[in-house]
Amino acid sequence: MKPIGKLFLAAAILAGGITGAGLPQANAAAKVQIMLDGYPLAFSGEPIIVDGTTMVPFRSISESLGIQVTWNQAAKTITAVKGTGPEGIRVQLTLDNKTAKVNGSSVTLAVAPRSVDGNTLIPLSFFSQQFGANVDWDQSTRTVSITSPQERMYTLGFYAISSFSDVAAIPSLDAVAFGWSRIDETGNFTLSGKDFRMPEAAGDTTPDSLIADAAASRTIPYLMVYAGDTKGELTKVVEDPEMRRQAITDMVSTAQDNAFQGIILDFEGLGLTTDKAATRKAFTAFVKQLSTETKSAGLKLSLALHPLNSSYQGYDYKELGKIADELIIMAYDYRAGQTTGNPEPADKVDEAIRLALKETSKSKLLLGLNLNSENKNSVKTLTGLAKRYDLKGIALWRLGLISSEEWTSLKQSVEFKK
């Protein structure tokens, strides 16, 4: 967050709105598009321009930036607060009054907040800049672009195939999922299967040392268990009581024996060709049984799930959200056969988040990012969506795929653990 002194200077400069960027004078009916982190921002009312100042519904802009807002009907005042202590920011605006208060000091606005069609509109540039956001104006498209400020979020990184190049990033993550196990095509749990297997030691670096080093840096080490349903093996496991019991026993004992602090299930492909209701019921029963065992063993339990707007409908987000500690929305692979560097459609990711939020709490949801298909700009948009909906955090698939430019973009948007 910016120091208070800089905020007052910014307030004085920006009190007149975005006038220095060539914003035209227009009447109150002028239409403006607002982009937040590269993705359109929905408003309860139409943004307008008044005397060169862009006016937006205050609740829409504040909620999208995670700002707490209260409205005093009697005094006609809007109070917006973010943060606490010395770095906390408190802005107060009064309807039809050009004088605003920023942490108790008065600032004069070029245009007073006003009520239009039941929405209270406030000057966008003044408001957003007080809370660390950057605002730009594109005259040719009549678009206001807002870049949200860096924000502390929970971050989980997947460590699997060829991830060692990013091993130095582990201490900055809140959790890391080591993809060293799977349910194989026969339905058995294994640490030596294809791709997802326990790695060989390399000098002083061993699986044990990686787990211990993560834990020592306060990064939760998870055992990730991968399974696919290409030959119906996953459906068979979750539906067969004996296979289910054996898989759960093997997973929990492996996690305990290797000092993992939790288990993440990456069970993919459920519900494509099977009876969807029956598959959802069977998988939920599997997770519930596993949860009983993980809790008894003092282990966390997280689930990586296909999004609700995918072809795989074998996942009951509502019930699973009641059982697991976290749900990771794998909001990717929307384009069949897509190539590396072809970002996921942000509108589909947005839809996936909104559908998940209808089923479970935002405090349990992580947005999964497939860094094999993203770039530095799309990473900012996707992390911006996670912040916009106030999700618990993001999950990065995977270490070893993240370019230096993408790391820079991530760190500009998200404050990692120190």
N, C-alpha and C positions, 0 to 999 in steps of 0.2 A: 504494500500500500504506500502511496506517496506521502511524504512528510506533510504536516498540516500547513506549514508555510508555503509550500509549493501549491497546495490546493487553493489557498487564498489567491495566489497570483494567477492560477488558472481560472479561477472564478471571475477575477476582474477582467481578464482577457476575453473570456468566453461568454460573459453575461449577455452580450448582444446576439448570441446564436452563431450559426455557421455563415457569417457574412463575408469573411475574408477569402472564401474559396469560390467566389463567383456565384453564390446562390442568388437567383433572381427574386425580385419582389413579385409576390403573387397574392391572389385573394385566398380566402379561407377554404375554397373548394379545390385548390390544387392538390393533385394526388402525388404521393411520394412513396417509393418502395424502401423498406428498411431491411437491411441484411445484418444478421448477427453471426459473426464468425463464418461468413460465407454462405449462410443459409437463411432463407426468408423468415422474418419474425412476424408471427400472427398478432394482430391487434384487436382489441374489443371495439375499436372505432377507427375511422380513417385518419391517418396522419395528414396534417395540413401545414401550409406555410403561411405565416402571418408576418408581414413587414420583414421578410428575409430570414425569419426564424422558424425552424422546423418544430412543430408541436406534436406530441404523441400522448396517447393515454398513459397516465403515470403508472397504473398498476401493471400494465403489460410490460413496459420496459423494466420496471423494478423487479418483478418476479423473474424475468428472464436472466437478470444479473444476480439473483440470489439476495436481493435487498428487502429487508422487512419494511413494510409500509403500513401506516395507520392514518385514518381519516377522522378528523374531528368535525362533525357536522355543525355543531354550534359555532365554532370559531372559523369554520371554512378553511382549515389548515391541513396540509399534507406533511407528515413527518416520515422521512426515510432514513433508516439506520442500517449500517453494515459494520460489523466488527465491534470490539470492546477495547477498553483501555486507551492508551496513548495513540494507537493507530486506528481507533474507531472513528467513523465518520457519521455525523448527524446533520441532515439537511432538512430545513423546514420551509415550505412554500405556502402562501396564502392565496386563495382564489381572488382574482382581480386586483392583486397587489404586486407591484414590481419589486418589492424588497424581499429578498430571501435571506435565510439565516444558515450559515455554514459553521458548525461547531460554535454557535453563539455569536458569530460576527456577521454584520450586515453586508449584503452584496446586492447591487442594483441590476435588475434584469431589463433587457430591452422590451420584452413582452411579458405581461403578467399571465400566470396560469388562468385558464378559463374553462368553463363548462360548455361542452358541445354535444348535443344529443344524448345527454345523460352520462357522458364520459368527461372526466377531468383531464384536460390536456396541459402538459408542462413543456418547457423548452428542452428539447432532447440533448443538445450539446452541453448545456450547463449541467443538467442532471447527471448524464452518463460520465462526464469528465470528472465530477467530484468523486466518483467511485473507481477511478483508475482505468476506465475504458477509453479507447482511442476512437475518434469519430472522423470519417472522411466523407466528402461529398463528390459525386460524379455528376457533373452538369448534363452530360449527354444522355444519360439514362435516368436522370432524376432519382438517383439512388443514394441513400445514406448507408454507409458501411460502418458497423460497430465491431471492434475487436475487444472481446471481454478481457478483463485483467487476469493475470496469473492467479490460480486458486489451488489451495491445498486439497488434494484428493487422494483417496486410497488407490494404490496401484499394485497390480499383480502381473508378474511376468511369467510366461511359459518358457521353460528351459527343456529343450528336447534335442532334436537332430541338429548337429553343428552349431550349438548355442555357445560354446566355450569362448568365442570371440567377444561376447558381451558379458562375461562372468564378472567383470569389474562393476557392472551396473547393479548387481544383486543387492548390495547394502543400501542402495537408494530406493529400493522397492519395499512395499509393506509385506508382500508375500511373493513366493516363487513356487511354481508348480513344476516339479521335476517329472518329465514324461518318460519314465523308465519302465513302465509296465503296461500290460494290455490283457484283454480277453481274446484269446486266439480263435481261429476258425473252428476249433473243436469245442469251443465254449469253456476253455480252461484258462485260469489266471496264470500269467507267466511273466518273468523278468528277462526273458531271452528271446522274445518274439521279434517279428519283422519291424524295423524302424524304432518302435518304442520298447527299449530294453535297457537294462542296467549297463552303463559304460564300463570299459576296462580302465584300470588305473593308468595315469600318465605321470610317471615320476612321483612327486609328492602329492599330486592331485588325484584324489580318489572320490568315489561317490560319498563315502563317509565324511571326508573333509569338506566337500561342497555343502553338504547338509549342515554340518557343525558350524561352518563359517557363516552360513546364512542365519542360523539361529543366534550366533554370537553377535551379529549385527542387527538383531531385533527384526529380522525378516522371517516371516513364518514359512517354514519349508513344508510343502504339501507333496504327497505322493499322487501323481496324476495317473489314472487308469483309463487307457483308451480302449474303445471297442467300437466296431462297426457292424452293420447288419447286412453285409453284402451277400451272405449265404444263409441268412436267418439265424445266425449263431447267437446274436444278442437277444432276439426275441425268445429264443429257446431258453436262454439263461434266466431271463426275468420271469418267464412263465413257469419254469420247472422248479418246484420247491427244493429239491435236493441240490440241483446245480446252483441255485440261488444261495443256499446255505453255504455250500463249499466256496463259492467265489467270495462271499462276504468274509468268511473265516480267513481265507488266504490274504485278502486285501488288508484286513485289520492287523493280522499278525505280522505281515511284511512292514506295514507302517510303524508298528511298535518296535520291531526288531532293528529297524534302521533309523530310529530317532526322528521320524517325521512327526509333525505336529498336526497333520490333518490329511484328508483324502479329497481329491477332486475327481469326480467322474466325468469323463468326456465320452459319453455313450451316444454315438451318432447313427442316424438312419432309421430310427424307430417311427413307425406309423405311416410309411410310404405305401406299402402294399397290404398290410395287415388290417384287421378290424381296429380302427383308431381308438374307439372307446375301450376295448379290451386291452389294447397295448398300453394306453395311458394308465389304466387301473393296475396292470401288472408292474409297470415301471415304478409307479408310486409306491406299491407294496414293497418292491425291492429296496427303494430308497428309505422307506420307513423302517424296514428291518435292519438295514445298514446303519441308520441313524441311532438305533438302540445300541448297537455294538460300538459305534464310534464314541458316543457319549459315555458309555461304560469305561472305555479305554482313555478318555480324556482327549479325544481327537476332534478337530473341527471337520465339518463336512460341507463341501461346495459342489455345485453342479454346473457344467458347461452345457448349455442347451441350444438347440436350433431355435431361431426366432419364430414367433407365432404366425408370421406372414411367410413362412417357408412351406415347402412341400411335405415336410416331416411333421406330422400332427400327433406324435406319440408322447407328448409332454404336457402334463397338467400343471401349468405355472402356479395356479392358485394353491393347490395342495402341496406342491413341492416347495413353494415359498414358506409354507408353515413348518416344514420339516428341516430344510437345509439352512446353513448359516449364510450362504450366498448363492445367487443365481447369476451366471455369466451369460449374457445374451450374445450368442455367436451370430451377430448381424452381418453376415457376409456370405460370399458364394451365391449372390443373386443372379449373376450372369454366367450362364452355362459355358464352360470352356474359356473363361476369361483369361487374359494373359497377365503376366506380372506388370505391375505399375498401372493397372486399369482400375481406378478407385470405385468402390461400391457406390451405388446410387444413394445419395444422402436422404432422398425422400423415403426410400424403403427402410433405411436405418431409423429415421424419425418415426415411421409407422411402427416398426418393431418395438421401439421404446414405449410408445404410447399404448400399444396393445399389452405389453408386459405390465405397465403401471395400472392397468385396469384389473389385473389379477393379483398383484402382490406389491409390497411396500418398496418405495424407492430406496429405502435404507438397506435393502438386501440386494439391489441390482447393480451389476457391473456391466458396462458396455464393452464387448469384445471387439478388438481391432485386429484385422488380419493385415499385418505390415507387409505381406508379400504383394498386396495389390494397391496399397495406398502410396501417397507422396506427401511432401512437406505441407502442401496446402490442404489436402483432404484430411490429413491428420488433425489439423487445427479445427476444421469443420466438425469432425466427429467428436473430438474432445469437447468442443463447444456445445454440442448437443447433450453430452453427458452432464456438463455443467448447467445447461439451460433447464434440464429436468431435475437437477439436484440429485443425481444418482450417487450411490455410495462411491463409485469410482470407475476405473477402466482396467481392462485386462489385455495385455499385449501378446499377440501370437506372431512371432515368438522372438526371444532373444536370438541374435545371430542373423536376423533378417532386417533389423532396423538400421537404416542408413544414418550417417552423421547429420545430414540435413533434417531427417525426421526426428532424431533425438533433440536437435536444436528447437524444432517446432513444438515438440512435446513439452520441453522445459520452459518455453515461453508461455504455454497455456496452463501447465500443471506444475504446482510446487511439489516436488518429490520429498520423500522422507530424508532427513538429514542425520 
